[in-house]
Amino acid sequence: MKKRIFSGAQPTGRLHLGNYLGALKNWVALQDEYDSIFCIVNLHALTLPQNPKTLRQKTLDLARIYLAASIDPEKATIFIQADVPEHAELTWILLCTARMGELERMTQFKDKSQKGGRERSSVGLFTYPALMAADILLYHTDLVPVGQDQKQHLELTRDLAERFNRDFGETFVIPEPYIPKSGANIRSLQDPAKKMSKSDENEAGAIFLDDDADTISKKIKRAVTDSGTEINFDETRPAIHNLLTIYQLVTGKTEQECVENFAGKGYGQFKGELAEAVVEYLRPFQERISAYDDAELNRILRTGAEKARSIASVTLADAYQKTGIR
Ligand code: TYM
């Protein structure tokens, strides 16, 4: 029996190179070896204000992005979170398992609530990690491939599963995070102290997956660098480290090959080669993005939801039975 992976992304904002290198790329690499389930987490999107029409469109667009990134619907299950109501139902049980203190420690809530203020944040934004835990636990997931920013949510998921199992009897598989050594933490091109983010107000900080070649080149040319001239993987020079990491991931070269390639070259030449490599890397993806029409997409998502539901309903029934709800 193959082990199972589960992961997902929110259909909000524009997906960027960090999402691709930190998550999608690994999903694709793992889909042959693992029984794979990839979700478009539209319920999570509601934790911040959304325009209904845009949300609907972005949900389908994200399915297109999964497929264009080479997730194969013949191998992997792709579905929309809200098409499987068990996610919201198990969330309630997990919310009653979680402690206020645990959720209060989540750094993503602190970050995301900063802009509008804690008092005005939705309660959904606060309880969001329990929904994420439900996503993962419903499928008896072994491994969760995500970027570094989701690590804390994964730890909470494990704690909730362990607590539930201890209190009510063996029910959930305890999932392991899969966070790649390289690429899990792509930084903003404008401020390497911040991660590359969908919600960054400064668009120059992110390379979006639908940026054209010219925009990508401009953003890379304008990217901040560090003092000094060497181009190497030095953690104390985070801007160059980040750019070189991107170069390494999109070319598939080893660290040593990357450093050798740029020995004695200046930042200008480095950025030129990096821009070219990123454009080439995204080209096949960008060409495939319109390959699926809505009918085909809806068929894939319907099949995915049926398959997901056949697993999720059994897990939920078990959790209801164990807690005395049914
Ligand atoms: P989301 O939509 O913010 O991001 C999708 C994936 O992209 C990764 N990521 C990054 N990786 C590297 N560098 C970056 N700068 C970067 N920014 C984002 C994220 O870590 C993520 O893997 N809560 C999740 C969605 C989710 C989920 C789940 C994931 C809901 N339920 C169950 C796994 C399992 C989120 O908001 O991801």
Boltz pocket constraint, residues with backbone or C-beta under 6 A from the ligand:
constraints:
  - pocket:
      binder: B
      contacts: [[A, 6], [A, 7], [A, 8], [A, 9], [A, 10], [A, 11], [A, 18], [A, 19], [A, 20], [A, 21], [A, 22], [A, 23], [A, 41], [A, 44], [A, 131], [A, 132], [A, 135], [A, 136], [A, 144], [A, 145], [A, 146], [A, 147], [A, 148], [A, 149], [A, 150], [A, 183], [A, 184], [A, 185], [A, 186], [A, 187], [A, 195], [A, 196], [A, 197]]
      max_distance: 6.0
